[in-house]
Amino acid sequence: MSVKQRERFTIRYGTGGGQHVHCLPALGRPGAAAHGTVLLVHGGYWRAQFDAGLMEPLAAEFQRRGWQVGNVEYRRHGNGGGWPETIEDVRAAVRAITGTPWCRAAPGPVVGVGHSVGGQLALLAASGLDAVVALAPVTDTARTFHERLGEDAAAEFFGAGPRELPEQYADSSPVRQLPLGIPALVVHGANDARVPVSHSLDYVRAARSAGDRITLLEPADLGHLAAISPTAGHWDAVLTWLGSLADGKAPNKSWAWARATPAISPWTSRNAFLASGAFQPSGRYSNGRLGSR
């Protein structure tokens, strides 16, 4: 392992102050390669006062569990962000990281893990990733606008509503950009007061209808910010799901998909996956057991 792989360093993917990724080495695996690379994308309803520091406790936990981490910063409302600048930043960050020897040295997948609007951005950057974990994600910005979520965050960020800006709202809504084309895990608390879980239920339903392999983990008691707490109870299931990707296997049938073809890996290319028709999603994990909806 090179010195750079063992140390923290920062990659700048643009000239702006908010265009960088803090790269952190995997820990707890002396002499072994990282399981893979996790790219963390923070939330905060697109507002500049919320930054990548939100994800630092989670970054440390992923390091401890043997994953190398890129903690992504991007421009937001108030510091040069907007649409499409914000998603262009995240996509540029993904390209910058995946093009490094640091990332290529880890044999496992590159997984985007995003929270709230970070979940939105990770889902929209899926073409550069092997899998996505979306934590209480914003999946429909028009609905976010109409429901006035985040103290009218969508109106503030976009500057107008979906009637005036139909293309921007469609382009920024993961539910309008399906199929995703890669495996995804959505984690959303049933009692989330900042982004209602109904948004994720509708997204998962639409993604499955589009042919995507997607699992929903719906804890009964998981507040919005608790979704990124490394001590919250859902992480064992999330890490099991991630571990199956790192092992080159589909997650266990009992809580993921109804059937799988072993010849297709979890990071099969988008076109190969869509052409295969091999995966049929089945249920969701809720309150510790699998259910259907």
C-alpha positions in Angstrom: 0.0 0.0 0.0 1.5 3.4 -1.0 2.0 6.3 1.4 -0.9 8.2 -0.3 -3.3 5.2 0.2 -2.5 5.2 4.0 -2.9 9.0 4.4 -5.6 11.5 4.2 -5.5 13.8 1.2 -7.8 16.2 -0.8 -8.7 16.1 -4.4 -9.9 19.4 -6.0 -12.2 18.8 -9.0 -12.9 22.5 -9.7 -11.6 25.9 -9.0 -14.3 26.9 -6.5 -13.8 26.7 -2.8 -16.5 24.1 -2.4 -15.3 21.8 -5.1 -13.2 19.1 -3.4 -13.2 15.6 -1.9 -11.5 14.6 1.3 -10.1 11.1 0.8 -9.6 8.9 3.8 -7.9 5.5 4.0 -9.5 2.3 5.1 -8.5 1.2 8.6 -8.7 -2.1 10.4 -7.4 -4.2 7.5 -3.6 -4.2 8.0 -1.9 -5.5 4.9 -5.2 -5.9 3.0 -6.9 -3.8 0.4 -10.0 -1.8 1.3 -13.3 -3.5 0.7 -14.1 -0.8 -1.8 -14.6 3.0 -2.0 -17.5 4.9 -0.4 -18.3 8.4 -1.7 -20.3 10.3 0.9 -22.6 13.1 -0.3 -24.1 15.2 2.5 -27.5 16.8 2.7 -28.8 20.1 4.1 -31.5 21.0 1.5 -29.0 22.5 -0.8 -28.1 25.3 1.7 -24.5 26.5 2.0 -24.5 26.5 5.8 -24.6 22.7 5.7 -21.3 21.1 4.5 -19.4 17.8 4.3 -18.7 18.0 8.0 -22.1 16.4 8.6 -20.7 13.1 7.2 -17.5 13.0 9.2 -18.7 10.6 11.9 -20.1 8.3 9.3 -16.8 8.6 7.3 -14.8 7.5 10.4 -17.1 4.4 10.8 -16.7 3.4 7.2 -13.0 3.7 7.6 -13.1 1.5 10.8 -15.1 -1.1 8.8 -12.4 -1.3 6.1 -13.8 1.0 3.4 -11.8 3.9 2.0 -13.9 7.0 1.9 -14.3 10.1 -0.3 -16.3 12.8 1.6 -17.6 15.0 -1.3 -18.1 18.7 -1.0 -20.1 20.5 -3.7 -21.5 24.0 -4.3 -24.9 24.8 -2.9 -27.3 27.7 -2.7 -25.4 30.6 -1.3 -21.9 29.6 -2.5 -22.1 29.2 -6.2 -24.5 26.3 -6.5 -27.8 26.0 -8.3 -29.1 23.8 -11.0 -27.4 22.2 -12.9 -24.2 23.4 -11.2 -24.8 21.4 -8.1 -25.3 18.0 -9.8 -22.4 18.8 -12.2 -20.2 19.2 -9.2 -21.1 15.8 -7.8 -20.7 14.1 -11.1 -17.3 15.8 -11.6 -16.3 14.6 -8.1 -17.2 11.0 -9.0 -15.2 11.2 -12.2 -12.2 12.7 -10.4 -12.2 10.1 -7.7 -12.8 7.0 -9.9 -9.9 8.2 -12.1 -7.4 8.1 -9.4 -4.9 5.2 -8.6 -6.1 5.5 -5.0 -9.6 4.4 -6.1 -8.5 1.8 -8.6 -6.2 0.2 -6.0 -9.3 -0.9 -4.0 -10.7 -4.0 -5.8 -14.3 -3.6 -4.6 -17.1 -1.4 -5.8 -17.4 2.4 -5.8 -20.6 3.1 -3.8 -22.3 6.5 -3.5 -23.8 7.0 0.0 -26.0 10.1 0.1 -28.3 11.6 2.7 -31.4 13.7 2.0 -30.5 15.9 -1.0 -27.2 14.1 -1.0 -29.2 11.0 -1.7 -30.8 12.8 -4.6 -27.4 13.8 -6.0 -26.0 10.3 -5.5 -28.9 8.7 -7.4 -28.5 11.2 -10.2 -24.7 10.5 -10.4 -25.4 6.7 -10.7 -23.9 6.4 -14.1 -20.4 6.8 -12.6 -21.0 4.5 -9.6 -21.3 0.7 -9.0 -24.1 1.0 -6.4 -26.0 3.6 -4.4 -27.2 3.8 -0.8 -29.7 6.6 -0.5 -30.5 7.6 3.1 -33.9 9.4 3.4 -33.4 10.8 -0.1 -35.2 13.6 -1.9 -36.5 11.9 -5.0 -39.1 14.3 -6.4 -38.2 18.0 -6.4 -41.6 19.1 -7.7 -43.2 17.3 -4.8 -40.7 18.8 -2.4 -41.7 22.2 -3.8 -45.5 21.6 -3.5 -45.2 20.1 0.0 -43.0 23.0 1.0 -40.4 20.7 2.6 -37.3 22.0 4.3 -38.9 25.4 4.9 -39.6 25.9 1.2 -36.1 24.7 0.3 -36.9 23.9 -3.4 -38.3 27.4 -4.0 -35.2 28.9 -2.5 -32.8 26.7 -4.4 -34.4 26.8 -7.8 -35.7 30.3 -7.6 -39.2 29.4 -9.0 -41.6 26.5 -9.1 -42.0 23.5 -11.4 -44.6 25.4 -13.5 -41.9 28.0 -14.4 -39.0 25.6 -14.6 -40.4 22.2 -15.7 -37.1 20.9 -17.2 -35.0 21.7 -14.1 -37.4 20.0 -11.8 -37.6 16.9 -14.0 -33.8 16.7 -14.4 -33.3 17.1 -10.7 -35.9 14.4 -9.7 -34.5 10.9 -9.5 -38.0 9.5 -9.9 -38.1 11.1 -13.3 -34.7 9.8 -14.4 -35.3 6.0 -14.1 -34.1 3.4 -14.7 -31.2 3.8 -12.3 -29.3 0.8 -13.9 -27.2 -0.2 -10.8 -28.1 -1.8 -7.5 -29.5 0.5 -4.9 -30.5 0.4 -1.2 -32.9 3.1 0.1 -33.0 3.6 3.9 -35.9 5.7 5.1 -37.4 5.9 8.6 -41.2 5.6 8.8 -41.3 8.5 11.1 -39.0 10.9 9.2 -40.5 14.4 9.5 -38.1 16.2 7.1 -38.6 14.0 4.0 -41.7 11.8 4.3 -41.1 8.1 3.8 -43.9 8.1 1.2 -41.5 9.7 -1.2 -39.1 6.7 -1.0 -42.0 4.2 -1.2 -43.1 5.8 -4.5 -39.6 6.0 -5.8 -38.8 2.4 -5.0 -42.1 1.3 -6.6 -41.3 3.3 -9.8 -37.7 2.0 -9.9 -38.9 -1.6 -9.7 -41.4 -1.0 -12.4 -38.5 0.4 -14.6 -36.6 -2.9 -14.0 -34.2 -1.7 -11.3 -32.7 -3.8 -8.5 -33.6 -1.9 -5.4 -34.2 -2.7 -1.8 -36.0 -0.5 0.8 -35.0 -0.6 4.4 -37.7 1.1 6.4 -37.0 1.3 10.2 -40.0 2.2 12.3 -38.1 4.7 14.4 -35.4 6.6 12.4 -35.4 10.4 12.3 -34.0 12.3 9.4 -30.6 13.1 10.9 -30.4 9.8 12.7 -30.1 8.2 9.3 -26.4 9.3 9.2 -25.6 8.4 12.8 -23.1 5.5 12.8 -24.7 4.2 16.0 -28.2 3.9 14.5 -29.6 0.4 14.2 -29.9 0.1 10.5 -26.1 0.1 9.7 -25.7 -3.7 10.3 -28.1 -4.3 7.5 -26.5 -1.7 5.3 -23.0 -3.0 5.8 -24.2 -6.6 5.1 -25.6 -5.3 1.8 -22.4 -3.5 1.0 -20.4 -6.5 2.0 -22.2 -8.6 -0.5 -21.2 -6.1 -3.2 -17.6 -6.2 -2.1 -17.6 -10.0 -2.2 -18.9 -9.9 -5.8 -22.3 -11.5 -4.9 -25.8 -10.2 -5.0 -27.3 -9.5 -1.5 -29.1 -12.4 0.1 -32.4 -13.3 -1.5 -34.2 -13.2 1.8 -34.1 -9.5 2.0 -33.2 -8.3 -1.5 -34.3 -9.8 -4.8 -36.6 -12.7 -5.7 -34.1 -14.4 -8.0 -30.6 -13.7 -9.3 -28.4 -15.0 -12.0 -24.8 -15.6 -10.6 -23.2 -14.7 -13.9 -24.3 -11.1 -13.5 -22.2 -9.2 -10.9 -23.6 -6.4 -8.8 -21.6 -3.9 -10.9 -22.7 -5.2 -14.3 -22.8 -2.4 -16.8 -26.0 -0.4 -17.2 -26.8 -1.7 -20.7 -26.0 -5.3 -19.8 -28.2 -5.2 -16.7 -31.1 -3.7 -18.6 -30.8 -6.2 -21.4 -30.5 -9.2 -19.0 -33.9 -9.0 -17.2 -32.2 -11.3 -14.6 -33.2 -9.5 -11.4 -36.8 -9.1 -10.1 -37.1 -7.1 -6.9 -39.5 -8.5 -4.4 -39.9 -6.8 -1.0 -38.7 -4.4 1.6 -37.0 -4.8 5.0 -39.2 -3.2 7.6 -39.0 -3.4 11.4 -36.6 -6.3 11.2 -38.5 -8.5 8.7 -39.3 -8.5 5.0 -42.7 -7.2 3.9 -44.4 -6.2 0.7 -46.1 -3.0 -0.3 
